[in-house]
């Protein structure tokens, strides 16, 4: 796009954020900063065929669309200025998705959102809903340092070694991968919608944490090792440059090795992390996580720490057959 196109894209994004506030802070400041961030994102995901588009309607910018490859196929993100989304915009978005899926040879694409106007528009298309989503939030003013210190003081971690990281410890990637694949199997078995996370590879984790770092996100990770120097438990979260007021647990995890469950290690690591946040980060106002209620053990722990629901959404799945049928009949 030329400079006028970038300014239109920037102004559209600002207008969407103002009209449909999602709790995020939009602070690019100028269309030049906005352009630089988008191009940086394209650079980060270059090996994953990241594409981003501006969609116009009646000769005016009306929506944006982002597409990229993920483990289970492709991921689609979009948003629009319209509260009631015109059919022409949905057709343009889904047509671009259809072309992308054929070009990249993927069978499934997924969209996750808490934006009610986008969810309503997709439900009208007949797209398959694969999961209900919930985001919970812990406000800083409700964080209790006394509670955290009690947990720390009353948890027996003799025989364990605690390490804190600000970048992913690549030396444990193989063991980390085995642990997380076992964790995902357990999560999949609890999911009432039948959604499957699927196995990850070591290269996936290196790429994930590498992309987070390249995008400017600050990692905070605590990890407990047992006497054999194997991972017993870990907790991680992120502070993002475009939304520094919200600490992100989504994309990070709190995980306990099956061998060490029932010892309070998840609570211990959360308490360690939250105390450090309060002591070191004067900016953040809340912590968000996307643990689902059916993940009953971790959800219960989050409730004990004071997390409360504040957003509900959906995940949709698109197949090439669905998109082909939809586009033919619109």
Wavefront OBJ file of the C-alpha trace (Angstrom):
o trace
v 0.000 0.000 0.000
v 0.994 3.608 -0.459
v 1.079 6.039 2.471
v -2.585 6.947 2.018
v -3.502 3.278 2.263
v -1.508 2.860 5.483
v -3.185 5.925 6.969
v -6.613 4.510 6.064
v -5.705 1.178 7.647
v -4.454 2.877 10.812
v -7.543 5.077 11.116
v -9.824 2.059 10.625
v -8.054 0.125 13.379
v -8.285 3.054 15.791
v -11.999 3.414 15.015
v -12.631 -0.303 15.616
v -10.872 -0.177 18.984
v -12.902 2.869 20.003
v -16.215 1.402 18.886
v -15.658 -2.117 20.222
v -13.363 -1.770 23.256
v -11.970 -5.160 24.207
v -9.890 -4.199 27.212
v -6.786 -3.901 25.043
v -4.838 -0.686 24.787
v -4.211 0.565 21.270
v -1.101 2.720 21.392
v 0.708 2.713 18.045
v 0.411 6.503 18.162
v 0.801 7.148 14.440
v 0.249 5.439 11.136
v 4.043 5.248 10.684
v 4.409 3.244 13.914
v 1.427 1.132 12.895
v 3.004 0.367 9.510
v 6.316 -0.557 11.151
v 4.569 -2.959 13.560
v 2.604 -4.698 10.792
v 5.692 -5.120 8.625
v 7.609 -6.457 11.632
v 4.847 -9.018 12.208
v 5.043 -10.067 8.556
v 8.802 -10.486 8.955
v 8.395 -12.599 12.102
v 5.907 -14.956 10.447
v 7.596 -14.996 7.057
v 8.242 -18.741 7.276
v 4.572 -19.313 8.149
v 3.083 -17.462 5.190
v 1.625 -14.614 7.225
v -0.721 -12.428 5.188
v -2.620 -9.316 6.221
v -5.257 -7.450 4.204
v -7.349 -4.287 4.290
v -10.939 -4.838 3.122
v -12.906 -1.940 1.623
v -16.689 -1.591 1.305
v -18.408 1.189 -0.636
v -14.900 2.522 -1.382
v -14.097 2.958 2.326
v -11.874 0.835 4.611
v -14.251 -1.509 6.432
v -12.320 -4.486 7.856
v -8.892 -6.032 8.263
v -7.941 -9.678 7.834
v -4.848 -11.642 8.935
v -3.983 -15.223 7.930
v -1.146 -17.519 8.954
v -0.232 -21.179 9.160
v -0.461 -22.987 12.500
v 0.029 -26.579 13.636
v -3.535 -27.679 12.934
v -3.974 -25.829 9.639
v -4.348 -22.070 9.433
v -5.494 -19.286 11.686
v -7.734 -16.407 10.616
v -8.228 -13.108 12.437
v -10.444 -10.243 11.354
v -12.424 -7.312 12.663
v -14.740 -4.751 11.142
v -16.219 -1.369 11.938
v -19.777 -2.597 11.373
v -21.913 -3.675 14.306
v -24.120 -5.589 11.862
v -21.610 -6.898 9.356
v -22.771 -6.641 5.718
v -22.844 -9.920 3.822
v -20.519 -8.470 1.204
v -17.777 -8.022 3.804
v -18.135 -11.567 5.114
v -18.056 -12.904 1.565
v -14.875 -10.942 0.828
v -13.203 -12.216 4.020
v -14.204 -15.848 3.515
v -13.271 -15.719 -0.168
v -9.769 -14.579 0.751
v -9.580 -17.344 3.379
v -10.698 -19.928 0.796
v -7.970 -18.834 -1.643
v -5.389 -18.913 1.150
v -6.314 -22.442 2.255
v -5.988 -23.751 -1.292
v -2.699 -21.939 -1.870
v -1.217 -23.245 1.387
v -2.861 -26.685 1.032
v -4.508 -26.775 4.463
v -7.740 -28.588 5.287
v -8.930 -26.564 8.274
v -8.796 -22.980 9.431
v -9.762 -21.601 12.846
v -11.028 -18.284 14.165
v -11.175 -17.420 17.875
v -12.872 -14.248 19.033
v -14.603 -12.444 21.886
v -16.000 -9.755 19.559
v -19.773 -10.162 19.559
v -20.392 -8.476 16.196
v -17.897 -10.776 14.431
v -19.223 -13.876 16.205
v -22.809 -13.023 15.209
v -21.786 -12.508 11.589
v -20.010 -15.870 11.447
v -22.919 -17.704 13.068
v -25.155 -16.291 10.331
v -22.897 -17.910 7.726
v -23.454 -21.311 9.349
v -19.790 -21.729 10.270
v -19.102 -24.563 12.703
v -18.658 -23.573 16.347
v -16.001 -25.871 17.825
v -15.600 -24.403 21.293
v -16.977 -21.919 23.797
v -14.310 -19.564 25.135
v -13.933 -17.671 28.364
v -11.338 -15.182 29.568
v -10.856 -14.511 33.260
v -9.151 -11.534 34.833
v -7.408 -10.763 38.112
v -7.289 -7.037 38.898
v -4.119 -5.768 40.513
v -6.114 -4.198 43.346
v -7.403 -7.676 44.236
v -3.979 -9.308 44.355
v -3.023 -10.339 47.888
v 0.712 -10.460 48.733
v -0.051 -11.917 52.194
v -1.895 -14.826 50.546
v 1.027 -15.407 48.170
v 3.596 -15.411 50.968
v 1.511 -17.895 52.967
v 1.491 -20.247 49.988
v 5.250 -19.866 49.518
v 5.994 -20.381 53.231
v 3.723 -23.424 53.529
v 4.803 -25.308 50.388
v 7.522 -27.910 50.838
v 9.968 -27.525 47.944
v 12.864 -29.342 49.568
v 14.609 -31.370 46.895
v 13.564 -28.942 44.150
v 15.559 -26.156 42.527
v 13.811 -22.957 41.446
v 15.074 -21.079 38.377
v 13.685 -17.877 36.903
v 13.984 -17.102 33.183
v 13.364 -14.126 30.924
v 14.007 -16.140 27.761
v 13.068 -19.711 26.936
v 15.734 -22.165 28.257
v 16.582 -23.922 24.994
v 18.660 -26.522 26.812
v 15.460 -28.171 28.117
v 13.449 -27.990 24.885
v 13.351 -31.775 24.309
v 12.185 -32.564 27.833
v 9.822 -29.569 27.742
v 8.249 -30.890 24.520
v 7.593 -34.345 26.003
v 6.085 -32.770 29.131
v 3.800 -30.431 27.192
v 2.558 -33.160 24.851
v 1.575 -35.194 27.911
v -0.155 -32.127 29.384
v -2.058 -31.527 26.135
v -3.319 -35.120 26.100
v -4.734 -34.554 29.565
v -6.367 -31.282 28.506
v -7.826 -32.914 25.385
v -9.397 -35.665 27.505
v -11.260 -33.029 29.562
v -12.526 -30.928 26.650
v -16.274 -31.588 26.185
v -16.209 -30.140 22.649
v -13.770 -32.752 21.412
v -11.229 -30.146 20.308
v -7.710 -31.578 20.113
v -4.603 -29.478 20.684
v -2.336 -32.040 19.075
v 1.337 -32.783 19.638
v 3.981 -30.092 19.340
v 7.606 -30.466 18.324
v 10.699 -28.925 19.836
v 10.995 -26.642 16.821
v 7.445 -25.413 17.489
v 8.382 -24.243 20.989
v 11.601 -22.621 19.816
v 9.681 -20.817 17.092
v 6.851 -19.811 19.447
v 9.116 -18.278 22.073
v 11.348 -16.826 19.381
v 8.379 -15.098 17.762
v 7.210 -13.753 21.129
v 10.660 -12.271 21.735
v 10.948 -10.896 18.212
v 7.575 -9.212 18.653
v 8.825 -7.448 21.765
v 6.928 -9.499 24.355
v 8.697 -9.914 27.693
v 8.711 -13.480 29.017
v 8.619 -14.233 32.719
v 9.032 -17.921 33.580
v 9.604 -19.793 36.826
v 10.627 -23.445 36.665
v 11.115 -26.086 39.352
v 13.598 -28.886 38.731
v 13.705 -32.121 40.724
v 16.825 -33.800 42.136
v 17.546 -35.324 38.714
v 17.369 -31.844 37.151
v 14.156 -32.761 35.319
v 11.245 -30.322 35.014
v 8.811 -30.793 37.888
v 6.653 -27.732 37.189
v 6.732 -24.341 35.531
v 4.699 -21.163 35.188
v 5.049 -18.537 32.464
v 3.422 -15.303 31.371
v 4.063 -12.399 29.028
v 4.049 -8.615 29.086
v 3.286 -7.292 25.602
v 4.597 -3.968 24.259
v 1.248 -3.032 22.694
v -0.722 -3.754 25.886
v 1.591 -3.316 28.903
v -1.278 -2.854 31.369
v -2.401 -6.456 30.943
v -0.121 -9.337 31.880
v -0.912 -12.270 29.592
v -1.179 -15.833 30.888
v -2.758 -16.873 27.578
v 0.029 -18.380 25.477
v 1.868 -19.106 28.708
v 1.021 -22.034 30.935
v 1.103 -23.279 34.498
v 2.101 -26.937 34.324
v 2.945 -29.669 36.830
v 4.562 -32.963 35.831
v 2.210 -35.876 36.587
v 4.772 -37.299 39.042
v 4.600 -34.210 41.247
v 0.930 -33.294 41.342
v -0.929 -32.822 44.602
v 2.010 -31.057 46.259
v 0.818 -27.483 45.661
v 3.540 -26.691 43.126
v 1.218 -24.859 40.719
v 0.044 -22.521 43.476
v 3.613 -22.063 44.661
v 4.856 -20.972 41.245
v 1.889 -18.677 40.687
v 2.534 -17.046 44.069
v 6.220 -16.558 43.193
v 5.340 -15.004 39.832
v 2.636 -12.698 41.160
v 4.789 -11.394 44.001
v 7.567 -10.607 41.521
v 5.089 -8.797 39.275
v 3.890 -6.639 42.149
v 7.450 -5.860 43.187
v 8.955 -5.233 39.744
v 6.159 -3.984 37.458
v 4.498 -0.735 38.436
v 2.540 -0.440 35.183
v 0.269 -3.457 34.888
v -3.336 -3.259 36.102
v -4.521 -6.854 35.607
v -3.608 -10.414 34.656
v -5.649 -12.328 32.080
v -5.883 -16.054 31.451
v -7.912 -18.242 29.110
v -8.209 -21.437 31.161
v -11.570 -23.086 30.404
v -13.934 -24.162 33.241
v -13.775 -27.783 32.060
v -10.036 -27.706 32.840
v -11.353 -27.993 36.376
v -8.113 -28.331 38.338
v -6.371 -25.242 36.989
v -9.612 -23.280 36.760
v -10.221 -23.948 40.460
v -6.723 -22.732 41.326
v -7.304 -19.567 39.312
v -10.560 -18.984 41.197
v -8.681 -19.312 44.495
v -6.281 -16.635 43.271
v -9.182 -14.314 42.491
v -9.654 -14.624 38.728
v -13.214 -13.846 37.588
v -14.850 -14.260 34.136
v -15.187 -11.146 32.027
v -15.315 -12.204 28.354
v -17.108 -15.005 26.514
v -16.454 -15.991 22.930
v -16.314 -18.783 20.383
v -13.910 -20.721 18.222
v -15.016 -21.502 14.656
v -13.650 -24.059 12.219
v -13.727 -23.612 8.438
v -13.221 -26.365 5.891
v -12.687 -25.879 2.193
v -15.974 -27.681 1.503
v -17.893 -25.311 3.785
v -16.294 -22.234 2.243
v -16.881 -23.480 -1.289
v -20.559 -24.117 -0.577
v -20.968 -20.754 1.165
v -19.320 -18.786 -1.642
v -21.300 -20.565 -4.338
v -24.596 -19.707 -2.668
v -23.867 -16.053 -1.842
l 1 2 3 4 5 6 7 8 9 10 11 12 13 14 15 16 17 18 19 20 21 22 23 24 25 26 27 28 29 30 31 32 33 34 35 36 37 38 39 40 41 42 43 44 45 46 47 48 49 50 51 52 53 54 55 56 57 58 59 60 61 62 63 64 65 66 67 68 69 70 71 72 73 74 75 76 77 78 79 80 81 82 83 84 85 86 87 88 89 90 91 92 93 94 95 96 97 98 99 100 101 102 103 104 105 106 107 108 109 110 111 112 113 114 115 116 117 118 119 120 121 122 123 124 125 126 127 128 129 130 131 132 133 134 135 136 137 138 139 140 141 142 143 144 145 146 147 148 149 150 151 152 153 154 155 156 157 158 159 160 161 162 163 164 165 166 167 168 169 170 171 172 173 174 175 176 177 178 179 180 181 182 183 184 185 186 187 188 189 190 191 192 193 194 195 196 197 198 199 200 201 202 203 204 205 206 207 208 209 210 211 212 213 214 215 216 217 218 219 220 221 222 223 224 225 226 227 228 229 230 231 232 233 234 235 236 237 238 239 240 241 242 243 244 245 246 247 248 249 250 251 252 253 254 255 256 257 258 259 260 261 262 263 264 265 266 267 268 269 270 271 272 273 274 275 276 277 278 279 280 281 282 283 284 285 286 287 288 289 290 291 292 293 294 295 296 297 298 299 300 301 302 303 304 305 306 307 308 309 310 311 312 313 314 315 316 317 318 319 320 321 322 323 324 325 326 327 328 329 330
